[in-house]
Amino acid sequence: MKITVCIGSSCHIKGSRQVVEQLQYLVAFHNLNDRVELGGTFCLGKCQQGVCVTVDGELHSLSPDTVEDFFNTKVVPYV
């Protein structure tokens, strides 16, 4: 599974660094380093939607407060 987080200026202001750090922690905590690839990208074109994250190409909008729920519902069941 590939998770890509926008690190462009708008998403950075909305917390993309914290989102990345939380995703790194959760991947390690669930021992999924060999099954989940984290990456960064610049603008995904949906700046108004918050921190843009794609999971295998599917776009999601996150904030630092929603990362854990997102991970438990959109990542863990599918790896």
Secondary structure, 3 states (H helix, E strand, C coil): CEEEEECCHHHHHCCHHHHHHHHHHHHHHCCCCCCCEEEEECCCCCHHHCEEEEECCEEEEECCCCHHHHHHHHHHHHC
